[in-house]
C-alpha cells in the first residue's frame, strides 16, 4: 500500500510538472515579441547614443513612433547642450558665438514643430568640435531651412497649404528679426502704418549684402529668403566676435550661396558712417502679428515657447534691401517677396 501511494504521489508530481511546462510553453508562444520601443526611455536613449550617426537614420526609418522617439532624444541633447552653453562666459570666443547663433537661428523653429528637419542635421554639426566654425554653420542652417521649406508635408494645396505657408513665414520672420536685433549696429528707424500696410524700417550699421542673380535670374523668392537668413547668421557671428569699442573692422566676401552669388561683409570706421544696410519690411497682417514682431525686436519673446500664428486670410510681406557707403557694389538695391498675398 505504501509503495502504491508513493507511486501515485510521484505520478501526480510528474503530471503537475508537465502541466507547468506546457503552460510555460503556451505563455512563451503567445507572448508579444520584445521591441526597442517597449524599453523605458533611459535605456532606449542610451541605445541611440551608442549607434553611429550614419546608422541612426536606419532606426528612424523603422516606424513613425521610432522617429518621434529619436527626435525627442536629439532634442533633449540639444537643449542640454544649449543649457551648458548659456553658462559659458567666453563671449568673445568665435566657437561660442557660432553655437549661440545656431541656437537663435533654430530654436523658434524647433519649438514651433519643425523638429525633424533640424534635428536630422544638428548631430553631425555637434559631433566633432572641429566642425564648429562659421562656414559649417552657414551650410548647416541653409540645409535646415531648405529642408523645412521644401518638405513634402509642408506643401499641400488649398486652404491647408496656405495656413502652413503663413505659419512657416511667421516663424521665419521671428527668427530673422531676432537675429537682426542682436547686431551692434542695429537700429529701429521707424515703425508706422501706411494705409493698410505696416512699414518697419531697420538699419544695420557697418553691414552690407548685395545679390547677383544673373547666374540664376529665376531664383525662387523662398530661396532668396533662406540665403538671406544664413548670411545674416554668418555676419552676426563676425559682428559678435570682432566688435568692440574703438575697433575698425572691415572684410568683404564674394561667394556662391544656394543658387545665387552674394557680396557681403562688415565695413566699419572709427569716424564716419562706414557701410549701412537698410531693411524695409512692408507687411499686411492683423494687429496680433504686428505686435508679435514688435515684441521680438524688443526681446520679449520666450525662446522656449512655440510661435502662435493666428489664422487670417490677408497676409503678405515684402522686403526691400538697400546698401549705403559701399561704392564697389554695382547694384545696391534688391527685393525679396517673403510672402505674396495669396
C-alpha positions in Angstrom: 0.0 0.0 0.0 2.8 2.3 0.9 4.6 1.6 -2.4 1.4 2.3 -4.5 0.8 5.5 -2.6 4.3 6.6 -3.3 3.9 5.8 -7.0 0.7 7.8 -7.2 2.4 10.8 -5.5 5.3 10.7 -7.9 2.8 10.4 -10.8 1.0 13.5 -9.6 4.2 15.4 -9.3 5.2 14.4 -12.9 1.8 15.4 -14.2 1.9 18.8 -12.4 5.4 19.4 -13.7 4.3 18.5 -17.2 1.3 20.9 -16.9 3.5 23.6 -15.7 6.0 23.1 -18.6 3.1 23.1 -21.1 1.6 26.3 -19.6 5.1 28.0 -19.7 5.4 27.0 -23.4 2.0 28.4 -24.2 2.9 31.6 -22.4 6.0 31.9 -24.5 4.1 31.2 -27.7 1.5 33.9 -27.1 3.8 36.5 -25.6 4.4 39.6 -27.8 8.0 39.9 -29.1 10.1 42.5 -27.3 10.6 45.7 -29.3 13.0 48.6 -28.8 10.0 50.9 -28.2 9.0 48.7 -25.3 12.1 49.7 -23.4 12.0 52.6 -20.9 13.2 56.0 -22.3 16.5 55.8 -20.4 17.8 52.5 -21.9 16.3 53.4 -25.3 18.1 56.8 -25.5 21.3 55.0 -24.3 21.0 52.7 -27.3 20.5 55.7 -29.6 23.7 57.3 -28.2 25.7 54.1 -28.9 24.6 53.9 -32.6 26.8 55.8 -35.1 25.1 58.8 -36.6 25.1 57.4 -40.1 23.3 54.3 -38.8 20.7 56.3 -36.7 18.8 57.0 -40.0 18.1 53.3 -40.2 16.5 53.4 -36.8 14.4 56.5 -37.7 13.0 54.6 -40.8 11.7 51.7 -38.7 8.4 53.5 -37.8 6.9 56.9 -37.1 7.0 56.0 -33.3 10.7 55.3 -33.5 11.3 58.6 -35.5 9.4 60.5 -32.8 11.4 59.0 -30.0 14.6 59.7 -31.9 13.5 63.3 -32.3 12.9 63.6 -28.6 16.4 62.1 -27.9 18.2 64.6 -30.1 16.0 67.5 -28.9 16.8 66.6 -25.3 20.6 66.6 -26.0 20.3 69.8 -28.0 18.6 71.6 -25.1 21.0 70.2 -22.6 23.9 71.4 -24.8 22.3 74.9 -25.0 21.9 74.9 -21.2 25.6 74.3 -20.8 26.4 76.9 -23.4 24.4 79.6 -21.6 26.7 79.2 -18.6 29.9 79.8 -20.6 31.2 83.3 -20.2 33.6 83.3 -23.2 31.5 85.8 -25.2 34.5 86.8 -27.4 35.2 83.2 -28.4 34.2 82.6 -32.1 33.1 79.0 -31.4 30.9 80.1 -28.6 29.3 82.7 -30.8 28.8 80.2 -33.6 26.9 77.9 -31.2 24.9 80.8 -29.8 23.8 81.9 -33.2 22.9 78.4 -34.2 20.6 78.2 -31.2 19.0 81.6 -32.0 18.6 80.6 -35.7 16.9 77.3 -35.0 15.2 77.4 -31.5 11.9 79.1 -32.6 11.6 76.6 -35.5 12.3 73.7 -33.2 9.8 74.8 -30.6 7.2 75.5 -33.3 7.2 72.0 -34.5 9.9 71.9 -37.2 11.9 69.4 -35.2 12.7 66.6 -37.7 14.3 68.7 -40.5 16.6 70.5 -38.0 17.3 67.5 -35.7 18.4 65.4 -38.7 21.3 67.8 -39.3 22.4 69.1 -35.9 24.1 65.9 -34.6 26.6 66.0 -37.5 27.4 69.6 -36.6 28.0 68.9 -32.9 29.7 65.5 -33.0 33.2 67.0 -33.7 34.5 70.2 -32.2 36.4 70.9 -35.4 33.1 71.1 -37.3 32.1 74.1 -35.2 33.0 77.1 -37.4 31.3 79.8 -39.4 31.5 78.1 -42.8 29.9 74.9 -41.5 27.3 76.8 -39.5 26.2 78.6 -42.7 25.9 75.3 -44.6 24.0 73.7 -41.6 21.4 76.5 -41.5 21.0 76.6 -45.2 20.3 72.9 -45.3 17.9 73.0 -42.4 15.9 75.9 -43.8 15.8 74.4 -47.2 14.6 71.0 -45.9 11.8 72.8 -44.0 10.7 74.9 -46.9 10.7 72.1 -49.5 9.5 69.3 -47.3 6.5 67.5 -49.0 4.5 67.6 -45.8 4.8 71.4 -45.9 3.5 71.9 -49.4 -0.2 70.7 -49.5 -2.6 72.6 -51.7 -5.6 74.7 -50.9 -6.5 76.1 -47.6 -4.2 73.7 -45.6 -1.3 74.8 -47.7 -2.0 78.5 -47.2 -2.2 78.0 -43.5 1.1 76.2 -43.3 2.8 78.8 -45.5 1.6 81.6 -43.3 2.7 79.8 -40.2 6.1 79.0 -41.7 6.7 82.6 -42.8 5.7 83.9 -39.4 8.3 81.7 -37.7 10.9 82.7 -40.3 10.2 86.4 -39.6 10.5 85.9 -35.9 13.8 84.1 -36.4 15.2 86.8 -38.8 14.1 89.7 -36.6 15.7 88.1 -33.5 19.0 87.8 -35.4 18.9 91.3 -36.7 18.3 92.9 -33.3 21.5 91.4 -31.9 23.9 93.3 -34.2 25.9 96.0 -32.5 24.9 98.4 -35.3 21.2 97.6 -35.1 18.8 100.5 -35.1 15.0 100.5 -35.5 14.5 103.5 -37.7 10.7 103.5 -37.9 7.5 101.6 -37.4 4.3 103.1 -38.8 1.1 102.3 -40.6 0.6 103.4 -44.2 -3.0 102.8 -45.2 -3.4 99.0 -44.8 0.3 98.2 -44.5 2.7 98.2 -41.6 6.1 99.6 -42.6 9.0 98.5 -40.5 12.4 100.1 -41.2 15.6 98.6 -39.7 19.2 99.7 -40.1 22.4 97.7 -39.7 25.4 100.0 -39.5 28.6 98.5 -40.8 26.9 95.7 -42.7 26.5 95.3 -46.5 24.8 92.5 -48.5 24.1 92.5 -52.2 22.9 89.8 -54.6 24.0 88.9 -58.1 21.2 86.8 -59.6 22.5 86.9 -63.2 23.6 83.3 -62.9 20.0 82.3 -61.9 17.6 85.1 -62.8 14.6 83.0 -62.0 15.6 82.2 -58.4 12.7 81.3 -56.2 11.7 84.0 -53.6 11.8 81.4 -50.8 15.4 80.6 -51.7 16.3 84.3 -51.6 14.9 84.4 -48.0 16.8 81.3 -47.0 20.0 82.7 -48.4 19.4 86.0 -46.5 18.8 84.3 -43.2 22.0 82.3 -43.5 24.0 85.4 -44.5 22.6 87.3 -41.5 23.6 84.5 -39.2 27.2 84.4 -40.6 27.5 88.2 -40.3 26.2 88.2 -36.8 28.9 85.7 -35.6 31.5 88.0 -37.1 29.9 91.1 -35.6 29.8 89.4 -32.1 33.3 88.1 -32.4 35.1 91.2 -33.7 33.1 94.2 -32.4 34.1 96.3 -29.5 34.8 99.9 -28.5 37.2 101.6 -31.0 37.5 98.7 -33.3 37.9 99.3 -37.0 36.5 96.2 -38.8 36.5 95.6 -42.5 36.0 92.4 -44.5 34.1 91.5 -47.6 33.3 88.2 -49.3 32.1 87.3 -52.7 30.8 83.7 -52.8 28.1 81.4 -54.0 25.3 80.5 -51.6 22.5 78.3 -52.8 21.7 79.3 -56.4 23.0 82.9 -56.2 26.2 84.9 -55.8 26.4 87.4 -52.9 28.8 90.1 -51.9 28.6 90.7 -48.2 30.7 91.8 -45.2 31.3 94.3 -42.5 32.8 97.7 -43.1 33.1 100.0 -40.0 35.1 103.1 -39.3 36.0 104.7 -36.1 34.9 108.0 -37.6 32.1 108.4 -40.2 29.2 106.2 -41.2 31.0 103.3 -42.8 28.6 101.0 -44.7 24.9 100.6 -43.8 22.2 98.1 -44.8 18.6 99.3 -44.7 15.9 96.7 -44.5 12.3 98.0 -45.1 9.5 95.5 -44.4 6.1 96.2 -45.9 3.6 93.9 -44.0 -0.1 93.3 -44.4 -1.2 91.4 -41.3 -3.5 91.6 -38.3 -2.5 93.6 -35.3 -1.8 90.5 -33.3 1.0 89.5 -35.7 2.4 93.0 -35.8 2.5 93.1 -32.0 4.3 89.7 -32.1 7.1 91.1 -34.3 7.4 94.3 -32.2 7.8 92.1 -29.1 10.6 90.1 -31.0 12.5 93.3 -31.7 12.1 94.3 -28.0 13.5 90.9 -26.9 10.2 89.9 -25.2 9.6 86.5 -26.9 10.5 83.4 -24.8 12.6 81.0 -26.8 11.1 78.0 -25.0 7.6 78.6 -26.4 6.1 77.9 -29.8 5.3 80.8 -32.0 1.5 81.1 -32.3 0.4 82.2 -35.7 -3.2 83.5 -35.8 -5.4 82.3 -38.7 -6.1 85.1 -41.2 -6.8 85.5 -44.9 -4.8 88.7 -45.7 -1.1 88.3 -45.1 1.9 89.5 -47.2 5.5 90.5 -46.5 7.7 92.4 -48.9 11.4 93.2 -48.0 13.4 95.9 -49.7 17.2 96.0 -49.0 19.5 98.8 -49.8 23.2 99.3 -49.2 24.9 102.6 -48.4 28.5 103.6 -48.3 29.9 100.6 -50.3 30.9 102.1 -53.7 32.2 99.0 -55.3 28.8 97.3 -55.4 27.1 97.8 -58.7 23.5 97.2 -57.6 22.9 98.4 -54.1 19.2 97.5 -54.0 17.4 94.2 -54.2 14.0 92.8 -53.1 12.6 89.7 -51.6 8.9 88.8 -51.6 8.8 86.9 -48.3 5.1 86.1 -48.6 2.9 87.0 -51.5 -0.7 88.0 -51.0 -2.5 84.7 -51.8 
